[in-house]
Amino acid sequence: MHKPATPLRGIIAATLISVLAGQVALAQPTLAQAVDCAKARNPERCEARQKARALCGDKRGAERRQCVKEQTPPPDCGKAPDPARCVAMQAAQEACKAKAGPTHRQCLRDAMAGAKR
């Protein structure tokens, strides 16, 4: 005959699952650890971004993004698959740097659409 599951068994099972899932999550490398710059398309820029992330490690959110952006040199458009698009994107980012959020994204879209014409 089958015994009905007790609430205690459910709690124990849920606890074990969450503990094991937490251990698996802790074993995952972070993005900064997982990136091998030697395999990157532009190894110099990859290394510069990793240094910028390390320098800005104490910041969070928009402040961190801005810090990383300021610490990272612009891309070398000569190495880009589409150099004209790269130059246009840099110009768009410069034109839209004072905006944030959805207005920033829309500004970039508008600037890139104007560059295609």
Jmol script that loads the backbone (N, CA, C; Angstrom):
load data "model"
ATOM      1  N   MET A   1       0.819  -1.163   0.000  1.00  0.00           N
ATOM      2  CA  MET A   1       0.000   0.000   0.000  1.00  0.00           C
ATOM      3  C   MET A   1       0.884   1.255   0.000  1.00  0.00           C
ATOM      4  N   HIS A   2       0.474   2.280  -0.731  1.00  0.00           N
ATOM      5  CA  HIS A   2       1.239   3.509  -0.911  1.00  0.00           C
ATOM      6  C   HIS A   2       0.934   4.493   0.207  1.00  0.00           C
ATOM      7  N   LYS A   3       2.004   5.023   0.837  1.00  0.00           N
ATOM      8  CA  LYS A   3       1.826   6.012   1.894  1.00  0.00           C
ATOM      9  C   LYS A   3       1.723   7.398   1.257  1.00  0.00           C
ATOM     10  N   PRO A   4       0.826   8.226   1.747  1.00  0.00           N
ATOM     11  CA  PRO A   4       0.740   9.585   1.218  1.00  0.00           C
ATOM     12  C   PRO A   4       1.985  10.382   1.642  1.00  0.00           C
ATOM     13  N   ALA A   5       2.428  11.277   0.769  1.00  0.00           N
ATOM     14  CA  ALA A   5       3.601  12.101   1.063  1.00  0.00           C
ATOM     15  C   ALA A   5       3.263  13.092   2.176  1.00  0.00           C
ATOM     16  N   THR A   6       4.180  13.225   3.090  1.00  0.00           N
ATOM     17  CA  THR A   6       3.958  14.165   4.180  1.00  0.00           C
ATOM     18  C   THR A   6       4.534  15.518   3.779  1.00  0.00           C
ATOM     19  N   PRO A   7       4.033  16.584   4.374  1.00  0.00           N
ATOM     20  CA  PRO A   7       4.579  17.903   4.050  1.00  0.00           C
ATOM     21  C   PRO A   7       6.074  17.996   4.350  1.00  0.00           C
ATOM     22  N   LEU A   8       6.532  17.273   5.373  1.00  0.00           N
ATOM     23  CA  LEU A   8       7.942  17.313   5.729  1.00  0.00           C
ATOM     24  C   LEU A   8       8.810  16.765   4.597  1.00  0.00           C
ATOM     25  N   ARG A   9       8.366  15.690   3.964  1.00  0.00           N
ATOM     26  CA  ARG A   9       9.128  15.127   2.842  1.00  0.00           C
ATOM     27  C   ARG A   9       9.233  16.138   1.710  1.00  0.00           C
ATOM     28  N   GLY A  10       8.157  16.850   1.428  1.00  0.00           N
ATOM     29  CA  GLY A  10       8.164  17.862   0.371  1.00  0.00           C
ATOM     30  C   GLY A  10       9.125  18.991   0.681  1.00  0.00           C
ATOM     31  N   ILE A  11       9.138  19.408   1.926  1.00  0.00           N
ATOM     32  CA  ILE A  11      10.034  20.487   2.340  1.00  0.00           C
ATOM     33  C   ILE A  11      11.487  20.039   2.225  1.00  0.00           C
ATOM     34  N   ILE A  12      11.763  18.824   2.666  1.00  0.00           N
ATOM     35  CA  ILE A  12      13.125  18.290   2.591  1.00  0.00           C
ATOM     36  C   ILE A  12      13.568  18.187   1.131  1.00  0.00           C
ATOM     37  N   ALA A  13      12.686  17.677   0.283  1.00  0.00           N
ATOM     38  CA  ALA A  13      13.024  17.532  -1.135  1.00  0.00           C
ATOM     39  C   ALA A  13      13.278  18.900  -1.770  1.00  0.00           C
ATOM     40  N   ALA A  14      12.436  19.859  -1.479  1.00  0.00           N
ATOM     41  CA  ALA A  14      12.611  21.197  -2.043  1.00  0.00           C
ATOM     42  C   ALA A  14      13.919  21.824  -1.563  1.00  0.00           C
ATOM     43  N   THR A  15      14.262  21.613  -0.303  1.00  0.00           N
ATOM     44  CA  THR A  15      15.496  22.153   0.250  1.00  0.00           C
ATOM     45  C   THR A  15      16.707  21.528  -0.436  1.00  0.00           C
ATOM     46  N   LEU A  16      16.690  20.217  -0.600  1.00  0.00           N
ATOM     47  CA  LEU A  16      17.802  19.536  -1.264  1.00  0.00           C
ATOM     48  C   LEU A  16      17.968  20.020  -2.698  1.00  0.00           C
ATOM     49  N   ILE A  17      16.871  20.165  -3.393  1.00  0.00           N
ATOM     50  CA  ILE A  17      16.935  20.616  -4.783  1.00  0.00           C
ATOM     51  C   ILE A  17      17.515  22.023  -4.861  1.00  0.00           C
ATOM     52  N   SER A  18      17.055  22.914  -3.978  1.00  0.00           N
ATOM     53  CA  SER A  18      17.564  24.290  -4.025  1.00  0.00           C
ATOM     54  C   SER A  18      19.039  24.355  -3.637  1.00  0.00           C
ATOM     55  N   VAL A  19      19.473  23.536  -2.681  1.00  0.00           N
ATOM     56  CA  VAL A  19      20.883  23.517  -2.288  1.00  0.00           C
ATOM     57  C   VAL A  19      21.737  23.003  -3.444  1.00  0.00           C
ATOM     58  N   LEU A  20      21.304  21.944  -4.083  1.00  0.00           N
ATOM     59  CA  LEU A  20      22.064  21.395  -5.203  1.00  0.00           C
ATOM     60  C   LEU A  20      22.091  22.371  -6.371  1.00  0.00           C
ATOM     61  N   ALA A  21      20.985  23.034  -6.646  1.00  0.00           N
ATOM     62  CA  ALA A  21      20.938  24.013  -7.726  1.00  0.00           C
ATOM     63  C   ALA A  21      21.866  25.182  -7.411  1.00  0.00           C
ATOM     64  N   GLY A  22      21.930  25.583  -6.161  1.00  0.00           N
ATOM     65  CA  GLY A  22      22.828  26.658  -5.754  1.00  0.00           C
ATOM     66  C   GLY A  22      24.280  26.291  -5.944  1.00  0.00           C
ATOM     67  N   GLN A  23      24.621  25.046  -5.666  1.00  0.00           N
ATOM     68  CA  GLN A  23      25.997  24.599  -5.848  1.00  0.00           C
ATOM     69  C   GLN A  23      26.358  24.581  -7.324  1.00  0.00           C
ATOM     70  N   VAL A  24      25.432  24.188  -8.164  1.00  0.00           N
ATOM     71  CA  VAL A  24      25.684  24.182  -9.602  1.00  0.00           C
ATOM     72  C   VAL A  24      25.877  25.621 -10.079  1.00  0.00           C
ATOM     73  N   ALA A  25      25.044  26.546  -9.597  1.00  0.00           N
ATOM     74  CA  ALA A  25      25.160  27.943  -9.999  1.00  0.00           C
ATOM     75  C   ALA A  25      26.496  28.530  -9.551  1.00  0.00           C
ATOM     76  N   LEU A  26      26.981  28.146  -8.378  1.00  0.00           N
ATOM     77  CA  LEU A  26      28.258  28.656  -7.896  1.00  0.00           C
ATOM     78  C   LEU A  26      29.415  28.127  -8.725  1.00  0.00           C
ATOM     79  N   ALA A  27      29.245  26.960  -9.316  1.00  0.00           N
ATOM     80  CA  ALA A  27      30.310  26.364 -10.106  1.00  0.00           C
ATOM     81  C   ALA A  27      30.430  27.010 -11.487  1.00  0.00           C
ATOM     82  N   GLN A  28      29.405  27.754 -11.925  1.00  0.00           N
ATOM     83  CA  GLN A  28      29.428  28.386 -13.232  1.00  0.00           C
ATOM     84  C   GLN A  28      30.414  29.551 -13.215  1.00  0.00           C
ATOM     85  N   PRO A  29      31.270  29.672 -14.239  1.00  0.00           N
ATOM     86  CA  PRO A  29      32.183  30.808 -14.283  1.00  0.00           C
ATOM     87  C   PRO A  29      31.421  32.078 -14.632  1.00  0.00           C
ATOM     88  N   THR A  30      31.935  33.216 -14.169  1.00  0.00           N
ATOM     89  CA  THR A  30      31.310  34.482 -14.524  1.00  0.00           C
ATOM     90  C   THR A  30      31.721  34.836 -15.945  1.00  0.00           C
ATOM     91  N   LEU A  31      31.056  35.825 -16.526  1.00  0.00           N
ATOM     92  CA  LEU A  31      31.346  36.226 -17.892  1.00  0.00           C
ATOM     93  C   LEU A  31      32.803  36.651 -18.037  1.00  0.00           C
ATOM     94  N   ALA A  32      33.303  37.420 -17.083  1.00  0.00           N
ATOM     95  CA  ALA A  32      34.679  37.901 -17.169  1.00  0.00           C
ATOM     96  C   ALA A  32      35.679  36.745 -17.115  1.00  0.00           C
ATOM     97  N   GLN A  33      35.367  35.698 -16.354  1.00  0.00           N
ATOM     98  CA  GLN A  33      36.264  34.552 -16.260  1.00  0.00           C
ATOM     99  C   GLN A  33      36.155  33.671 -17.497  1.00  0.00           C
ATOM    100  N   ALA A  34      34.980  33.608 -18.095  1.00  0.00           N
ATOM    101  CA  ALA A  34      34.735  32.681 -19.188  1.00  0.00           C
ATOM    102  C   ALA A  34      35.333  33.150 -20.510  1.00  0.00           C
ATOM    103  N   VAL A  35      35.578  34.434 -20.684  1.00  0.00           N
ATOM    104  CA  VAL A  35      36.046  34.970 -21.954  1.00  0.00           C
ATOM    105  C   VAL A  35      37.545  34.739 -22.109  1.00  0.00           C
ATOM    106  N   ASP A  36      37.917  34.111 -23.212  1.00  0.00           N
ATOM    107  CA  ASP A  36      39.322  33.920 -23.547  1.00  0.00           C
ATOM    108  C   ASP A  36      39.651  34.898 -24.662  1.00  0.00           C
ATOM    109  N   CYS A  37      40.335  35.975 -24.324  1.00  0.00           N
ATOM    110  CA  CYS A  37      40.605  37.039 -25.288  1.00  0.00           C
ATOM    111  C   CYS A  37      41.473  36.582 -26.454  1.00  0.00           C
ATOM    112  N   ALA A  38      42.235  35.524 -26.267  1.00  0.00           N
ATOM    113  CA  ALA A  38      43.060  35.020 -27.361  1.00  0.00           C
ATOM    114  C   ALA A  38      42.188  34.526 -28.519  1.00  0.00           C
ATOM    115  N   LYS A  39      40.966  34.120 -28.216  1.00  0.00           N
ATOM    116  CA  LYS A  39      40.054  33.611 -29.248  1.00  0.00           C
ATOM    117  C   LYS A  39      39.112  34.694 -29.779  1.00  0.00           C
ATOM    118  N   ALA A  40      39.206  35.899 -29.229  1.00  0.00           N
ATOM    119  CA  ALA A  40      38.306  36.989 -29.621  1.00  0.00           C
ATOM    120  C   ALA A  40      38.674  37.524 -31.005  1.00  0.00           C
ATOM    121  N   ARG A  41      37.699  38.144 -31.662  1.00  0.00           N
ATOM    122  CA  ARG A  41      37.934  38.737 -32.980  1.00  0.00           C
ATOM    123  C   ARG A  41      38.948  39.884 -32.865  1.00  0.00           C
ATOM    124  N   ASN A  42      38.869  40.642 -31.769  1.00  0.00           N
ATOM    125  CA  ASN A  42      39.790  41.750 -31.531  1.00  0.00           C
ATOM    126  C   ASN A  42      40.357  41.573 -30.115  1.00  0.00           C
ATOM    127  N   PRO A  43      41.448  40.807 -29.976  1.00  0.00           N
ATOM    128  CA  PRO A  43      41.992  40.492 -28.650  1.00  0.00           C
ATOM    129  C   PRO A  43      42.360  41.720 -27.814  1.00  0.00           C
ATOM    130  N   GLU A  44      42.881  42.779 -28.456  1.00  0.00           N
ATOM    131  CA  GLU A  44      43.275  43.977 -27.708  1.00  0.00           C
ATOM    132  C   GLU A  44      42.054  44.628 -27.057  1.00  0.00           C
ATOM    133  N   ARG A  45      40.972  44.744 -27.813  1.00  0.00           N
ATOM    134  CA  ARG A  45      39.741  45.352 -27.276  1.00  0.00           C
ATOM    135  C   ARG A  45      39.149  44.475 -26.177  1.00  0.00           C
ATOM    136  N   CYS A  46      39.197  43.165 -26.369  1.00  0.00           N
ATOM    137  CA  CYS A  46      38.697  42.231 -25.355  1.00  0.00           C
ATOM    138  C   CYS A  46      39.448  42.425 -24.043  1.00  0.00           C
ATOM    139  N   GLU A  47      40.777  42.499 -24.115  1.00  0.00           N
ATOM    140  CA  GLU A  47      41.577  42.693 -22.905  1.00  0.00           C
ATOM    141  C   GLU A  47      41.283  44.043 -22.262  1.00  0.00           C
ATOM    142  N   ALA A  48      41.086  45.074 -23.084  1.00  0.00           N
ATOM    143  CA  ALA A  48      40.768  46.400 -22.553  1.00  0.00           C
ATOM    144  C   ALA A  48      39.422  46.390 -21.829  1.00  0.00           C
ATOM    145  N   ARG A  49      38.440  45.669 -22.386  1.00  0.00           N
ATOM    146  CA  ARG A  49      37.122  45.581 -21.746  1.00  0.00           C
ATOM    147  C   ARG A  49      37.218  44.827 -20.420  1.00  0.00           C
ATOM    148  N   GLN A  50      38.026  43.777 -20.378  1.00  0.00           N
ATOM    149  CA  GLN A  50      38.184  43.040 -19.124  1.00  0.00           C
ATOM    150  C   GLN A  50      38.837  43.923 -18.055  1.00  0.00           C
ATOM    151  N   LYS A  51      39.827  44.712 -18.447  1.00  0.00           N
ATOM    152  CA  LYS A  51      40.463  45.633 -17.497  1.00  0.00           C
ATOM    153  C   LYS A  51      39.448  46.670 -17.012  1.00  0.00           C
ATOM    154  N   ALA A  52      38.636  47.169 -17.943  1.00  0.00           N
ATOM    155  CA  ALA A  52      37.622  48.166 -17.578  1.00  0.00           C
ATOM    156  C   ALA A  52      36.612  47.567 -16.607  1.00  0.00           C
ATOM    157  N   ARG A  53      36.196  46.335 -16.847  1.00  0.00           N
ATOM    158  CA  ARG A  53      35.256  45.675 -15.923  1.00  0.00           C
ATOM    159  C   ARG A  53      35.868  45.540 -14.535  1.00  0.00           C
ATOM    160  N   ALA A  54      37.155  45.223 -14.493  1.00  0.00           N
ATOM    161  CA  ALA A  54      37.822  45.088 -13.194  1.00  0.00           C
ATOM    162  C   ALA A  54      37.902  46.443 -12.482  1.00  0.00           C
ATOM    163  N   LEU A  55      38.217  47.499 -13.225  1.00  0.00           N
ATOM    164  CA  LEU A  55      38.297  48.836 -12.632  1.00  0.00           C
ATOM    165  C   LEU A  55      36.940  49.323 -12.127  1.00  0.00           C
ATOM    166  N   CYS A  56      35.881  48.917 -12.794  1.00  0.00           N
ATOM    167  CA  CYS A  56      34.531  49.399 -12.462  1.00  0.00           C
ATOM    168  C   CYS A  56      33.753  48.382 -11.627  1.00  0.00           C
ATOM    169  N   GLY A  57      34.436  47.411 -11.072  1.00  0.00           N
ATOM    170  CA  GLY A  57      33.786  46.331 -10.342  1.00  0.00           C
ATOM    171  C   GLY A  57      32.968  46.748  -9.139  1.00  0.00           C
ATOM    172  N   ASP A  58      33.301  47.888  -8.533  1.00  0.00           N
ATOM    173  CA  ASP A  58      32.576  48.317  -7.334  1.00  0.00           C
ATOM    174  C   ASP A  58      31.292  49.078  -7.658  1.00  0.00           C
ATOM    175  N   LYS A  59      31.072  49.376  -8.936  1.00  0.00           N
ATOM    176  CA  LYS A  59      29.882  50.130  -9.332  1.00  0.00           C
ATOM    177  C   LYS A  59      28.789  49.166  -9.810  1.00  0.00           C
ATOM    178  N   ARG A  60      27.541  49.642  -9.870  1.00  0.00           N
ATOM    179  CA  ARG A  60      26.409  48.812 -10.284  1.00  0.00           C
ATOM    180  C   ARG A  60      25.532  49.573 -11.264  1.00  0.00           C
ATOM    181  N   GLY A  61      24.832  48.836 -12.096  1.00  0.00           N
ATOM    182  CA  GLY A  61      23.815  49.400 -12.975  1.00  0.00           C
ATOM    183  C   GLY A  61      24.366  50.372 -14.001  1.00  0.00           C
ATOM    184  N   ALA A  62      23.630  51.464 -14.189  1.00  0.00           N
ATOM    185  CA  ALA A  62      23.981  52.460 -15.203  1.00  0.00           C
ATOM    186  C   ALA A  62      25.355  53.079 -14.927  1.00  0.00           C
ATOM    187  N   GLU A  63      25.683  53.254 -13.656  1.00  0.00           N
ATOM    188  CA  GLU A  63      26.977  53.817 -13.298  1.00  0.00           C
ATOM    189  C   GLU A  63      28.115  52.896 -13.767  1.00  0.00           C
ATOM    190  N   ARG A  64      27.925  51.593 -13.612  1.00  0.00           N
ATOM    191  CA  ARG A  64      28.933  50.619 -14.059  1.00  0.00           C
ATOM    192  C   ARG A  64      29.063  50.616 -15.580  1.00  0.00           C
ATOM    193  N   ARG A  65      27.913  50.621 -16.273  1.00  0.00           N
ATOM    194  CA  ARG A  65      27.949  50.637 -17.741  1.00  0.00           C
ATOM    195  C   ARG A  65      28.693  51.870 -18.246  1.00  0.00           C
ATOM    196  N   GLN A  66      28.409  53.016 -17.647  1.00  0.00           N
ATOM    197  CA  GLN A  66      29.072  54.250 -18.053  1.00  0.00           C
ATOM    198  C   GLN A  66      30.571  54.180 -17.772  1.00  0.00           C
ATOM    199  N   CYS A  67      30.944  53.645 -16.634  1.00  0.00           N
ATOM    200  CA  CYS A  67      32.354  53.509 -16.272  1.00  0.00           C
ATOM    201  C   CYS A  67      33.086  52.613 -17.274  1.00  0.00           C
ATOM    202  N   VAL A  68      32.504  51.465 -17.577  1.00  0.00           N
ATOM    203  CA  VAL A  68      33.127  50.532 -18.530  1.00  0.00           C
ATOM    204  C   VAL A  68      33.248  51.199 -19.894  1.00  0.00           C
ATOM    205  N   LYS A  69      32.217  51.912 -20.299  1.00  0.00           N
ATOM    206  CA  LYS A  69      32.238  52.588 -21.597  1.00  0.00           C
ATOM    207  C   LYS A  69      33.351  53.630 -21.654  1.00  0.00           C
ATOM    208  N   GLU A  70      33.530  54.383 -20.576  1.00  0.00           N
ATOM    209  CA  GLU A  70      34.573  55.413 -20.526  1.00  0.00           C
ATOM    210  C   GLU A  70      35.980  54.808 -20.498  1.00  0.00           C
ATOM    211  N   GLN A  71      36.130  53.654 -19.861  1.00  0.00           N
ATOM    212  CA  GLN A  71      37.442  53.022 -19.719  1.00  0.00           C
ATOM    213  C   GLN A  71      37.855  52.202 -20.944  1.00  0.00           C
ATOM    214  N   THR A  72      36.906  51.902 -21.828  1.00  0.00           N
ATOM    215  CA  THR A  72      37.177  51.058 -22.991  1.00  0.00           C
ATOM    216  C   THR A  72      37.446  51.926 -24.210  1.00  0.00           C
ATOM    217  N   PRO A  73      38.535  51.666 -24.917  1.00  0.00           N
ATOM    218  CA  PRO A  73      38.794  52.450 -26.129  1.00  0.00           C
ATOM    219  C   PRO A  73      37.764  52.112 -27.210  1.00  0.00           C
ATOM    220  N   PRO A  74      37.530  53.035 -28.141  1.00  0.00           N
ATOM    221  CA  PRO A  74      36.557  52.754 -29.206  1.00  0.00           C
ATOM    222  C   PRO A  74      37.065  51.615 -30.092  1.00  0.00           C
ATOM    223  N   PRO A  75      36.152  50.937 -30.771  1.00  0.00           N
ATOM    224  CA  PRO A  75      36.581  49.836 -31.628  1.00  0.00           C
ATOM    225  C   PRO A  75      37.405  50.343 -32.813  1.00  0.00           C
ATOM    226  N   ASP A  76      38.272  49.500 -33.315  1.00  0.00           N
ATOM    227  CA  ASP A  76      39.059  49.810 -34.506  1.00  0.00           C
ATOM    228  C   ASP A  76      38.210  49.428 -35.707  1.00  0.00           C
ATOM    229  N   CYS A  77      37.604  50.420 -36.339  1.00  0.00           N
ATOM    230  CA  CYS A  77      36.686  50.145 -37.445  1.00  0.00           C
ATOM    231  C   CYS A  77      37.395  49.523 -38.650  1.00  0.00           C
ATOM    232  N   GLY A  78      38.709  49.649 -38.700  1.00  0.00           N
ATOM    233  CA  GLY A  78      39.460  49.009 -39.777  1.00  0.00           C
ATOM    234  C   GLY A  78      39.415  47.492 -39.682  1.00  0.00           C
ATOM    235  N   LYS A  79      39.173  46.966 -38.482  1.00  0.00           N
ATOM    236  CA  LYS A  79      39.086  45.524 -38.288  1.00  0.00           C
ATOM    237  C   LYS A  79      37.652  45.011 -38.331  1.00  0.00           C
ATOM    238  N   ALA A  80      36.697  45.914 -38.453  1.00  0.00           N
ATOM    239  CA  ALA A  80      35.283  45.522 -38.438  1.00  0.00           C
ATOM    240  C   ALA A  80      34.897  44.863 -39.763  1.00  0.00           C
ATOM    241  N   PRO A  81      33.921  43.927 -39.711  1.00  0.00           N
ATOM    242  CA  PRO A  81      33.457  43.304 -40.951  1.00  0.00           C
ATOM    243  C   PRO A  81      32.846  44.323 -41.924  1.00  0.00           C
ATOM    244  N   ASP A  82      32.201  45.366 -41.376  1.00  0.00           N
ATOM    245  CA  ASP A  82      31.602  46.431 -42.189  1.00  0.00           C
ATOM    246  C   ASP A  82      32.093  47.769 -41.632  1.00  0.00           C
ATOM    247  N   PRO A  83      33.254  48.235 -42.096  1.00  0.00           N
ATOM    248  CA  PRO A  83      33.839  49.451 -41.537  1.00  0.00           C
ATOM    249  C   PRO A  83      32.924  50.682 -41.617  1.00  0.00           C
ATOM    250  N   ALA A  84      32.170  50.826 -42.690  1.00  0.00           N
ATOM    251  CA  ALA A  84      31.278  51.985 -42.827  1.00  0.00           C
ATOM    252  C   ALA A  84      30.203  51.964 -41.743  1.00  0.00           C
ATOM    253  N   ARG A  85      29.657  50.790 -41.476  1.00  0.00           N
ATOM    254  CA  ARG A  85      28.626  50.665 -40.426  1.00  0.00           C
ATOM    255  C   ARG A  85      29.235  50.960 -39.055  1.00  0.00           C
ATOM    256  N   CYS A  86      30.449  50.505 -38.835  1.00  0.00           N
ATOM    257  CA  CYS A  86      31.142  50.754 -37.564  1.00  0.00           C
ATOM    258  C   CYS A  86      31.325  52.253 -37.339  1.00  0.00           C
ATOM    259  N   VAL A  87      31.779  52.970 -38.368  1.00  0.00           N
ATOM    260  CA  VAL A  87      31.970  54.418 -38.261  1.00  0.00           C
ATOM    261  C   VAL A  87      30.633  55.105 -38.008  1.00  0.00           C
ATOM    262  N   ALA A  88      29.585  54.666 -38.718  1.00  0.00           N
ATOM    263  CA  ALA A  88      28.253  55.248 -38.532  1.00  0.00           C
ATOM    264  C   ALA A  88      27.750  55.009 -37.111  1.00  0.00           C
ATOM    265  N   MET A  89      27.998  53.820 -36.563  1.00  0.00           N
ATOM    266  CA  MET A  89      27.552  53.504 -35.205  1.00  0.00           C
ATOM    267  C   MET A  89      28.290  54.363 -34.187  1.00  0.00           C
ATOM    268  N   GLN A  90      29.585  54.584 -34.384  1.00  0.00           N
ATOM    269  CA  GLN A  90      30.332  55.447 -33.467  1.00  0.00           C
ATOM    270  C   GLN A  90      29.795  56.874 -33.501  1.00  0.00           C
ATOM    271  N   ALA A  91      29.476  57.366 -34.701  1.00  0.00           N
ATOM    272  CA  ALA A  91      28.912  58.710 -34.821  1.00  0.00           C
ATOM    273  C   ALA A  91      27.544  58.781 -34.144  1.00  0.00           C
ATOM    274  N   ALA A  92      26.739  57.731 -34.311  1.00  0.00           N
ATOM    275  CA  ALA A  92      25.410  57.687 -33.685  1.00  0.00           C
ATOM    276  C   ALA A  92      25.538  57.659 -32.166  1.00  0.00           C
ATOM    277  N   GLN A  93      26.468  56.878 -31.645  1.00  0.00           N
ATOM    278  CA  GLN A  93      26.652  56.810 -30.199  1.00  0.00           C
ATOM    279  C   GLN A  93      27.111  58.147 -29.637  1.00  0.00           C
ATOM    280  N   GLU A  94      27.943  58.838 -30.368  1.00  0.00           N
ATOM    281  CA  GLU A  94      28.394  60.156 -29.923  1.00  0.00           C
ATOM    282  C   GLU A  94      27.231  61.147 -29.926  1.00  0.00           C
ATOM    283  N   ALA A  95      26.397  61.088 -30.957  1.00  0.00           N
ATOM    284  CA  ALA A  95      25.260  62.008 -31.069  1.00  0.00           C
ATOM    285  C   ALA A  95      24.200  61.734 -29.998  1.00  0.00           C
ATOM    286  N   CYS A  96      24.104  60.481 -29.551  1.00  0.00           N
ATOM    287  CA  CYS A  96      23.037  60.086 -28.613  1.00  0.00           C
ATOM    288  C   CYS A  96      23.517  59.893 -27.185  1.00  0.00           C
ATOM    289  N   LYS A  97      24.761  60.250 -26.885  1.00  0.00           N
ATOM    290  CA  LYS A  97      25.327  59.929 -25.574  1.00  0.00           C
ATOM    291  C   LYS A  97      24.621  60.613 -24.407  1.00  0.00           C
ATOM    292  N   ALA A  98      23.937  61.719 -24.649  1.00  0.00           N
ATOM    293  CA  ALA A  98      23.267  62.431 -23.557  1.00  0.00           C
ATOM    294  C   ALA A  98      21.913  61.818 -23.196  1.00  0.00           C
ATOM    295  N   LYS A  99      21.452  60.877 -23.990  1.00  0.00           N
ATOM    296  CA  LYS A  99      20.137  60.269 -23.748  1.00  0.00           C
ATOM    297  C   LYS A  99      20.306  58.927 -23.064  1.00  0.00           C
ATOM    298  N   ALA A 100      19.204  58.447 -22.470  1.00  0.00           N
ATOM    299  CA  ALA A 100      19.243  57.165 -21.761  1.00  0.00           C
ATOM    300  C   ALA A 100      17.963  56.392 -22.020  1.00  0.00           C
ATOM    301  N   GLY A 101      18.051  55.084 -21.838  1.00  0.00           N
ATOM    302  CA  GLY A 101      16.872  54.221 -21.920  1.00  0.00           C
ATOM    303  C   GLY A 101      16.262  54.178 -23.302  1.00  0.00           C
ATOM    304  N   PRO A 102      14.929  54.140 -23.360  1.00  0.00           N
ATOM    305  CA  PRO A 102      14.238  54.029 -24.649  1.00  0.00           C
ATOM    306  C   PRO A 102      14.539  55.191 -25.602  1.00  0.00           C
ATOM    307  N   THR A 103      14.724  56.392 -25.061  1.00  0.00           N
ATOM    308  CA  THR A 103      15.026  57.521 -25.951  1.00  0.00           C
ATOM    309  C   THR A 103      16.420  57.376 -26.563  1.00  0.00           C
ATOM    310  N   HIS A 104      17.337  56.778 -25.820  1.00  0.00           N
ATOM    311  CA  HIS A 104      18.678  56.526 -26.353  1.00  0.00           C
ATOM    312  C   HIS A 104      18.611  55.499 -27.484  1.00  0.00           C
ATOM    313  N   ARG A 105      17.886  54.421 -27.260  1.00  0.00           N
ATOM    314  CA  ARG A 105      17.757  53.391 -28.308  1.00  0.00           C
ATOM    315  C   ARG A 105      17.101  53.956 -29.558  1.00  0.00           C
ATOM    316  N   GLN A 106      16.067  54.773 -29.378  1.00  0.00           N
ATOM    317  CA  GLN A 106      15.386  55.357 -30.529  1.00  0.00           C
ATOM    318  C   GLN A 106      16.310  56.328 -31.264  1.00  0.00           C
ATOM    319  N   CYS A 107      17.090  57.090 -30.515  1.00  0.00           N
ATOM    320  CA  CYS A 107      18.047  58.002 -31.115  1.00  0.00           C
ATOM    321  C   CYS A 107      19.064  57.227 -31.968  1.00  0.00           C
ATOM    322  N   LEU A 108      19.566  56.110 -31.440  1.00  0.00           N
ATOM    323  CA  LEU A 108      20.509  55.286 -32.198  1.00  0.00           C
ATOM    324  C   LEU A 108      19.858  54.749 -33.464  1.00  0.00           C
ATOM    325  N   ARG A 109      18.609  54.263 -33.352  1.00  0.00           N
ATOM    326  CA  ARG A 109      17.895  53.751 -34.533  1.00  0.00           C
ATOM    327  C   ARG A 109      17.755  54.836 -35.596  1.00  0.00           C
ATOM    328  N   ASP A 110      17.338  56.035 -35.153  1.00  0.00           N
ATOM    329  CA  ASP A 110      17.147  57.139 -36.092  1.00  0.00           C
ATOM    330  C   ASP A 110      18.470  57.535 -36.763  1.00  0.00           C
ATOM    331  N   ALA A 111      19.515  57.608 -35.968  1.00  0.00           N
ATOM    332  CA  ALA A 111      20.819  58.004 -36.504  1.00  0.00           C
ATOM    333  C   ALA A 111      21.349  56.949 -37.490  1.00  0.00           C
ATOM    334  N   MET A 112      21.156  55.688 -37.174  1.00  0.00           N
ATOM    335  CA  MET A 112      21.619  54.623 -38.071  1.00  0.00           C
ATOM    336  C   MET A 112      20.767  54.566 -39.332  1.00  0.00           C
ATOM    337  N   ALA A 113      19.487  54.857 -39.214  1.00  0.00           N
ATOM    338  CA  ALA A 113      18.617  54.881 -40.399  1.00  0.00           C
ATOM    339  C   ALA A 113      19.038  56.024 -41.319  1.00  0.00           C
ATOM    340  N   GLY A 114      19.424  57.158 -40.736  1.00  0.00           N
ATOM    341  CA  GLY A 114      19.897  58.283 -41.524  1.00  0.00           C
ATOM    342  C   GLY A 114      21.225  57.980 -42.195  1.00  0.00           C
ATOM    343  N   ALA A 115      22.045  57.150 -41.576  1.00  0.00           N
ATOM    344  CA  ALA A 115      23.346  56.792 -42.139  1.00  0.00           C
ATOM    345  C   ALA A 115      23.200  55.844 -43.331  1.00  0.00           C
ATOM    346  N   LYS A 116      22.110  55.077 -43.364  1.00  0.00           N
ATOM    347  CA  LYS A 116      21.893  54.117 -44.462  1.00  0.00           C
ATOM    348  C   LYS A 116      21.489  54.821 -45.751  1.00  0.00           C
ATOM    349  N   ARG A 117      20.911  55.998 -45.614  1.00  0.00           N
ATOM    350  CA  ARG A 117      20.391  56.710 -46.803  1.00  0.00           C
ATOM    351  C   ARG A 117      21.480  57.262 -47.658  1.00  0.00           C
TER     352      ARG A 117
END
end "model"
wireframe off; spacefill off
backbone 0.3
color backbone group
